[in-house]
Every structure is written in C-alpha cells, then in structure tokens.
Amino acid sequence: MKVRIDKAACVGNARCWAVSPELFPLDDDGYILVEEVEVPAGMEDLARRGVRACPERVMQIMEDDNSQ
C-alpha cells in the first residue's frame, strides 16, 4: 500500500501527523514533507486513518494489486 499526497494542496492542519507521525512527517512549518508514503506491513490501518483525518482530502490510498 502507498499513500500519494498532493503537497501543494496541504494547508498544514497536521491531522495526519497526529494519527501517525511515523507515516506523515511534517516540515518545520507544519506541512507534509513527502509526496508518497510506502506503508510498512502492519501500519495499513494507521495510514487509512491518517488519510481520512485530512480535512483537505489531499491524500489518496493506492492499494497493492494483491492486498484485496
């Protein structure tokens, strides 16, 4: 699973980071640092919660073909 992020649309709410700082690192101003997150095994639920927490909806989950 991957999470793709539209960094330009991030407004710095940091709600994703509040769910999982490991998956959603922020810069010094509180904006997302990465454009894509490779979600480690076992952290899928945290990734989904972080994506849902974003009020701007700038994140998209990309499921692996074999993860269904």
Biopython code that builds the backbone (N, CA, C, O; Angstrom):
import numpy as np
from Bio.PDB.StructureBuilder import StructureBuilder

atoms = [
    (1, "MET", "N", (0.847, -1.177, 0.000)),
    (1, "MET", "CA", (0.000, 0.000, 0.000)),
    (1, "MET", "C", (0.892, 1.238, 0.000)),
    (1, "MET", "O", (1.946, 1.275, 0.635)),
    (2, "LYS", "N", (0.433, 2.247, -0.731)),
    (2, "LYS", "CA", (1.099, 3.540, -0.753)),
    (2, "LYS", "C", (0.061, 4.625, -0.500)),
    (2, "LYS", "O", (-1.132, 4.434, -0.735)),
    (3, "VAL", "N", (0.535, 5.752, -0.023)),
    (3, "VAL", "CA", (-0.302, 6.937, 0.090)),
    (3, "VAL", "C", (0.337, 8.012, -0.770)),
    (3, "VAL", "O", (1.502, 8.359, -0.577)),
    (4, "ARG", "N", (-0.415, 8.534, -1.709)),
    (4, "ARG", "CA", (0.054, 9.651, -2.533)),
    (4, "ARG", "C", (-0.522, 10.938, -1.971)),
    (4, "ARG", "O", (-1.681, 10.995, -1.559)),
    (5, "ILE", "N", (0.316, 11.971, -1.962)),
    (5, "ILE", "CA", (-0.045, 13.224, -1.311)),
    (5, "ILE", "C", (0.182, 14.394, -2.260)),
    (5, "ILE", "O", (1.239, 14.503, -2.880)),
    (6, "ASP", "N", (-0.802, 15.256, -2.368)),
    (6, "ASP", "CA", (-0.672, 16.490, -3.137)),
    (6, "ASP", "C", (-0.111, 17.561, -2.193)),
    (6, "ASP", "O", (-0.861, 18.291, -1.546)),
    (7, "LYS", "N", (1.217, 17.636, -2.131)),
    (7, "LYS", "CA", (1.869, 18.551, -1.187)),
    (7, "LYS", "C", (1.437, 19.994, -1.383)),
    (7, "LYS", "O", (1.294, 20.735, -0.410)),
    (8, "ALA", "N", (1.230, 20.399, -2.619)),
    (8, "ALA", "CA", (0.872, 21.787, -2.903)),
    (8, "ALA", "C", (-0.479, 22.156, -2.305)),
    (8, "ALA", "O", (-0.736, 23.329, -2.032)),
    (9, "ALA", "N", (-1.345, 21.167, -2.099)),
    (9, "ALA", "CA", (-2.676, 21.430, -1.560)),
    (9, "ALA", "C", (-2.726, 21.334, -0.030)),
    (9, "ALA", "O", (-3.750, 21.653, 0.574)),
    (10, "CYS", "N", (-1.636, 20.901, 0.595)),
    (10, "CYS", "CA", (-1.597, 20.778, 2.054)),
    (10, "CYS", "C", (-1.653, 22.168, 2.680)),
    (10, "CYS", "O", (-0.912, 23.068, 2.285)),
    (11, "VAL", "N", (-2.548, 22.333, 3.669)),
    (11, "VAL", "CA", (-2.674, 23.625, 4.348)),
    (11, "VAL", "C", (-2.148, 23.569, 5.781)),
    (11, "VAL", "O", (-2.299, 24.534, 6.529)),
    (12, "GLY", "N", (-1.541, 22.463, 6.167)),
    (12, "GLY", "CA", (-0.861, 22.387, 7.445)),
    (12, "GLY", "C", (-1.740, 22.119, 8.650)),
    (12, "GLY", "O", (-1.412, 22.562, 9.751)),
    (13, "ASN", "N", (-2.840, 21.413, 8.481)),
    (13, "ASN", "CA", (-3.674, 21.057, 9.630)),
    (13, "ASN", "C", (-2.992, 20.043, 10.547)),
    (13, "ASN", "O", (-3.278, 19.998, 11.743)),
    (14, "ALA", "N", (-2.103, 19.240, 9.998)),
    (14, "ALA", "CA", (-1.318, 18.241, 10.734)),
    (14, "ALA", "C", (-2.165, 17.145, 11.369)),
    (14, "ALA", "O", (-1.712, 16.492, 12.310)),
    (15, "ARG", "N", (-3.355, 16.931, 10.890)),
    (15, "ARG", "CA", (-4.190, 15.868, 11.448)),
    (15, "ARG", "C", (-3.664, 14.484, 11.074)),
    (15, "ARG", "O", (-3.798, 13.537, 11.850)),
    (16, "CYS", "N", (-3.068, 14.364, 9.892)),
    (16, "CYS", "CA", (-2.458, 13.089, 9.507)),
    (16, "CYS", "C", (-1.308, 12.770, 10.460)),
    (16, "CYS", "O", (-1.174, 11.637, 10.922)),
    (17, "TRP", "N", (-0.492, 13.761, 10.746)),
    (17, "TRP", "CA", (0.644, 13.600, 11.655)),
    (17, "TRP", "C", (0.178, 13.220, 13.057)),
    (17, "TRP", "O", (0.823, 12.417, 13.731)),
    (18, "ALA", "N", (-0.928, 13.786, 13.492)),
    (18, "ALA", "CA", (-1.463, 13.461, 14.814)),
    (18, "ALA", "C", (-1.840, 11.983, 14.903)),
    (18, "ALA", "O", (-1.750, 11.383, 15.974)),
    (19, "VAL", "N", (-2.257, 11.401, 13.793)),
    (19, "VAL", "CA", (-2.600, 9.980, 13.754)),
    (19, "VAL", "C", (-1.331, 9.132, 13.723)),
    (19, "VAL", "O", (-1.233, 8.132, 14.433)),
    (20, "SER", "N", (-0.342, 9.537, 12.886)),
    (20, "SER", "CA", (0.878, 8.744, 12.747)),
    (20, "SER", "C", (2.049, 9.608, 12.290)),
    (20, "SER", "O", (2.245, 9.793, 11.089)),
    (21, "PRO", "N", (2.823, 10.135, 13.221)),
    (21, "PRO", "CA", (3.988, 10.934, 12.856)),
    (21, "PRO", "C", (5.017, 10.141, 12.046)),
    (21, "PRO", "O", (5.767, 10.717, 11.258)),
    (22, "GLU", "N", (5.050, 8.821, 12.241)),
    (22, "GLU", "CA", (5.999, 7.986, 11.502)),
    (22, "GLU", "C", (5.673, 7.943, 10.013)),
    (22, "GLU", "O", (6.574, 7.939, 9.175)),
    (23, "LEU", "N", (4.391, 7.911, 9.690)),
    (23, "LEU", "CA", (3.983, 7.825, 8.282)),
    (23, "LEU", "C", (3.873, 9.186, 7.604)),
    (23, "LEU", "O", (4.077, 9.297, 6.395)),
    (24, "PHE", "N", (3.554, 10.211, 8.370)),
    (24, "PHE", "CA", (3.256, 11.516, 7.788)),
    (24, "PHE", "C", (4.152, 12.601, 8.400)),
    (24, "PHE", "O", (3.690, 13.400, 9.215)),
    (25, "PRO", "N", (5.429, 12.628, 8.007)),
    (25, "PRO", "CA", (6.350, 13.623, 8.569)),
    (25, "PRO", "C", (6.019, 15.028, 8.071)),
    (25, "PRO", "O", (5.580, 15.223, 6.938)),
    (26, "LEU", "N", (6.242, 15.995, 8.951)),
    (26, "LEU", "CA", (5.971, 17.395, 8.623)),
    (26, "LEU", "C", (7.262, 18.197, 8.581)),
    (26, "LEU", "O", (8.261, 17.834, 9.202)),
    (27, "ASP", "N", (7.222, 19.300, 7.831)),
    (27, "ASP", "CA", (8.364, 20.213, 7.840)),
    (27, "ASP", "C", (8.250, 21.137, 9.056)),
    (27, "ASP", "O", (7.326, 21.003, 9.858)),
    (28, "ASP", "N", (9.181, 22.064, 9.187)),
    (28, "ASP", "CA", (9.205, 22.949, 10.357)),
    (28, "ASP", "C", (7.997, 23.876, 10.435)),
    (28, "ASP", "O", (7.696, 24.421, 11.497)),
    (29, "ASP", "N", (7.303, 24.056, 9.307)),
    (29, "ASP", "CA", (6.120, 24.912, 9.282)),
    (29, "ASP", "C", (4.818, 24.140, 9.440)),
    (29, "ASP", "O", (3.741, 24.735, 9.434)),
    (30, "GLY", "N", (4.907, 22.809, 9.584)),
    (30, "GLY", "CA", (3.716, 22.000, 9.806)),
    (30, "GLY", "C", (3.061, 21.455, 8.554)),
    (30, "GLY", "O", (1.927, 20.978, 8.599)),
    (31, "TYR", "N", (3.775, 21.525, 7.424)),
    (31, "TYR", "CA", (3.249, 20.986, 6.172)),
    (31, "TYR", "C", (3.881, 19.627, 5.894)),
    (31, "TYR", "O", (5.000, 19.351, 6.327)),
    (32, "ILE", "N", (3.152, 18.785, 5.170)),
    (32, "ILE", "CA", (3.643, 17.437, 4.862)),
    (32, "ILE", "C", (4.948, 17.522, 4.067)),
    (32, "ILE", "O", (5.081, 18.347, 3.163)),
    (33, "LEU", "N", (5.899, 16.668, 4.409)),
    (33, "LEU", "CA", (7.216, 16.675, 3.775)),
    (33, "LEU", "C", (7.306, 15.818, 2.520)),
    (33, "LEU", "O", (8.142, 16.082, 1.656)),
    (34, "VAL", "N", (6.477, 14.813, 2.404)),
    (34, "VAL", "CA", (6.628, 13.816, 1.344)),
    (34, "VAL", "C", (5.444, 13.838, 0.382)),
    (34, "VAL", "O", (4.354, 14.305, 0.711)),
    (35, "GLU", "N", (5.695, 13.318, -0.814)),
    (35, "GLU", "CA", (4.625, 13.199, -1.809)),
    (35, "GLU", "C", (4.074, 11.788, -1.891)),
    (35, "GLU", "O", (3.000, 11.558, -2.447)),
    (36, "GLU", "N", (4.823, 10.842, -1.330)),
    (36, "GLU", "CA", (4.378, 9.450, -1.348)),
    (36, "GLU", "C", (4.918, 8.735, -0.119)),
    (36, "GLU", "O", (6.053, 8.959, 0.300)),
    (37, "VAL", "N", (4.092, 7.879, 0.445)),
    (37, "VAL", "CA", (4.473, 7.085, 1.614)),
    (37, "VAL", "C", (4.297, 5.618, 1.259)),
    (37, "VAL", "O", (3.211, 5.197, 0.860)),
    (38, "GLU", "N", (5.356, 4.845, 1.403)),
    (38, "GLU", "CA", (5.268, 3.389, 1.280)),
    (38, "GLU", "C", (4.898, 2.883, 2.668)),
    (38, "GLU", "O", (5.695, 2.984, 3.601)),
    (39, "VAL", "N", (3.708, 2.347, 2.806)),
    (39, "VAL", "CA", (3.189, 1.955, 4.116)),
    (39, "VAL", "C", (3.752, 0.585, 4.498)),
    (39, "VAL", "O", (3.523, -0.398, 3.793)),
    (40, "PRO", "N", (4.485, 0.516, 5.608)),
    (40, "PRO", "CA", (5.010, -0.775, 6.056)),
    (40, "PRO", "C", (3.877, -1.726, 6.468)),
    (40, "PRO", "O", (2.804, -1.297, 6.890)),
    (41, "ALA", "N", (4.147, -3.008, 6.335)),
    (41, "ALA", "CA", (3.180, -4.023, 6.753)),
    (41, "ALA", "C", (2.803, -3.792, 8.209)),
    (41, "ALA", "O", (3.663, -3.535, 9.051)),
    (42, "GLY", "N", (1.524, -3.887, 8.492)),
    (42, "GLY", "CA", (1.031, -3.709, 9.836)),
    (42, "GLY", "C", (0.604, -2.282, 10.163)),
    (42, "GLY", "O", (0.005, -2.037, 11.210)),
    (43, "MET", "N", (0.911, -1.341, 9.271)),
    (43, "MET", "CA", (0.550, 0.059, 9.520)),
    (43, "MET", "C", (-0.551, 0.548, 8.576)),
    (43, "MET", "O", (-0.803, 1.749, 8.477)),
    (44, "GLU", "N", (-1.192, -0.375, 7.897)),
    (44, "GLU", "CA", (-2.225, -0.003, 6.928)),
    (44, "GLU", "C", (-3.391, 0.738, 7.571)),
    (44, "GLU", "O", (-3.879, 1.725, 7.018)),
    (45, "ASP", "N", (-3.836, 0.275, 8.721)),
    (45, "ASP", "CA", (-4.959, 0.941, 9.397)),
    (45, "ASP", "C", (-4.600, 2.364, 9.805)),
    (45, "ASP", "O", (-5.421, 3.272, 9.670)),
    (46, "LEU", "N", (-3.385, 2.568, 10.302)),
    (46, "LEU", "CA", (-2.937, 3.919, 10.647)),
    (46, "LEU", "C", (-2.900, 4.811, 9.420)),
    (46, "LEU", "O", (-3.289, 5.978, 9.482)),
    (47, "ALA", "N", (-2.434, 4.265, 8.303)),
    (47, "ALA", "CA", (-2.387, 5.040, 7.063)),
    (47, "ALA", "C", (-3.791, 5.456, 6.637)),
    (47, "ALA", "O", (-4.013, 6.609, 6.269)),
    (48, "ARG", "N", (-4.728, 4.528, 6.686)),
    (48, "ARG", "CA", (-6.112, 4.848, 6.312)),
    (48, "ARG", "C", (-6.706, 5.910, 7.240)),
    (48, "ARG", "O", (-7.393, 6.825, 6.785)),
    (49, "ARG", "N", (-6.437, 5.784, 8.539)),
    (49, "ARG", "CA", (-6.937, 6.776, 9.488)),
    (49, "ARG", "C", (-6.322, 8.148, 9.230)),
    (49, "ARG", "O", (-7.008, 9.167, 9.314)),
    (50, "GLY", "N", (-5.033, 8.171, 8.916)),
    (50, "GLY", "CA", (-4.372, 9.441, 8.614)),
    (50, "GLY", "C", (-4.943, 10.102, 7.375)),
    (50, "GLY", "O", (-5.140, 11.317, 7.350)),
    (51, "VAL", "N", (-5.208, 9.312, 6.352)),
    (51, "VAL", "CA", (-5.805, 9.844, 5.122)),
    (51, "VAL", "C", (-7.200, 10.397, 5.413)),
    (51, "VAL", "O", (-7.544, 11.489, 4.962)),
    (52, "ARG", "N", (-7.994, 9.653, 6.158)),
    (52, "ARG", "CA", (-9.345, 10.116, 6.499)),
    (52, "ARG", "C", (-9.327, 11.373, 7.371)),
    (52, "ARG", "O", (-10.266, 12.167, 7.334)),
    (53, "ALA", "N", (-8.273, 11.551, 8.146)),
    (53, "ALA", "CA", (-8.190, 12.703, 9.046)),
    (53, "ALA", "C", (-7.933, 14.019, 8.314)),
    (53, "ALA", "O", (-8.173, 15.091, 8.870)),
    (54, "CYS", "N", (-7.454, 13.950, 7.093)),
    (54, "CYS", "CA", (-7.115, 15.169, 6.349)),
    (54, "CYS", "C", (-8.383, 15.890, 5.884)),
    (54, "CYS", "O", (-9.115, 15.365, 5.045)),
    (55, "PRO", "N", (-8.653, 17.087, 6.419)),
    (55, "PRO", "CA", (-9.871, 17.800, 6.023)),
    (55, "PRO", "C", (-9.811, 18.335, 4.593)),
    (55, "PRO", "O", (-10.845, 18.616, 3.989)),
    (56, "GLU", "N", (-8.624, 18.472, 4.065)),
    (56, "GLU", "CA", (-8.463, 18.983, 2.695)),
    (56, "GLU", "C", (-8.514, 17.880, 1.645)),
    (56, "GLU", "O", (-8.598, 18.164, 0.450)),
    (57, "ARG", "N", (-8.465, 16.626, 2.083)),
    (57, "ARG", "CA", (-8.513, 15.463, 1.185)),
    (57, "ARG", "C", (-7.397, 15.506, 0.131)),
    (57, "ARG", "O", (-7.645, 15.313, -1.059)),
    (58, "VAL", "N", (-6.177, 15.761, 0.585)),
    (58, "VAL", "CA", (-5.039, 15.846, -0.330)),
    (58, "VAL", "C", (-4.297, 14.516, -0.452)),
    (58, "VAL", "O", (-3.257, 14.444, -1.105)),
    (59, "MET", "N", (-4.826, 13.466, 0.174)),
    (59, "MET", "CA", (-4.159, 12.158, 0.172)),
    (59, "MET", "C", (-5.027, 11.117, -0.499)),
    (59, "MET", "O", (-6.256, 11.166, -0.441)),
    (60, "GLN", "N", (-4.348, 10.162, -1.145)),
    (60, "GLN", "CA", (-5.049, 9.085, -1.834)),
    (60, "GLN", "C", (-4.341, 7.780, -1.529)),
    (60, "GLN", "O", (-3.117, 7.693, -1.636)),
    (61, "ILE", "N", (-5.099, 6.772, -1.152)),
    (61, "ILE", "CA", (-4.542, 5.442, -0.894)),
    (61, "ILE", "C", (-4.445, 4.679, -2.203)),
    (61, "ILE", "O", (-5.393, 4.629, -2.988)),
    (62, "MET", "N", (-3.279, 4.087, -2.420)),
    (62, "MET", "CA", (-3.037, 3.245, -3.590)),
    (62, "MET", "C", (-2.799, 1.828, -3.076)),
    (62, "MET", "O", (-1.731, 1.523, -2.545)),
    (63, "GLU", "N", (-3.797, 0.970, -3.237)),
    (63, "GLU", "CA", (-3.688, -0.413, -2.755)),
    (63, "GLU", "C", (-2.801, -1.223, -3.693)),
    (63, "GLU", "O", (-2.793, -1.007, -4.905)),
    (64, "ASP", "N", (-2.056, -2.158, -3.110)),
    (64, "ASP", "CA", (-1.303, -3.112, -3.921)),
    (64, "ASP", "C", (-2.298, -4.032, -4.616)),
    (64, "ASP", "O", (-3.403, -4.252, -4.120)),
    (65, "ASP", "N", (-1.902, -4.563, -5.757)),
    (65, "ASP", "CA", (-2.787, -5.447, -6.508)),
    (65, "ASP", "C", (-3.176, -6.687, -5.724)),
    (65, "ASP", "O", (-4.286, -7.196, -5.879)),
    (66, "ASN", "N", (-2.271, -7.178, -4.883)),
    (66, "ASN", "CA", (-2.529, -8.434, -4.164)),
    (66, "ASN", "C", (-3.023, -8.237, -2.745)),
    (66, "ASN", "O", (-3.025, -9.191, -1.967)),
    (67, "SER", "N", (-3.446, -7.023, -2.375)),
    (67, "SER", "CA", (-3.854, -6.777, -0.993)),
    (67, "SER", "C", (-5.361, -6.798, -0.782)),
    (67, "SER", "O", (-5.843, -6.284, 0.227)),
    (68, "GLN", "N", (-6.099, -7.366, -1.689)),
    (68, "GLN", "CA", (-7.557, -7.344, -1.579)),
    (68, "GLN", "C", (-8.104, -8.581, -0.994)),
    (68, "GLN", "O", (-9.319, -8.707, -0.840)),
]
sb = StructureBuilder()
sb.init_structure("model")
sb.init_model(0)
sb.init_chain("A")
sb.init_seg("    ")
for serial, (resi, resn, name, xyz) in enumerate(atoms, 1):
    if name == "N":
        sb.init_residue(resn, " ", resi, " ")
    sb.init_atom(name, np.array(xyz, "f"), 0.0, 1.0, " ", f" {name:<3s}", serial, name[0])
structure = sb.get_structure()
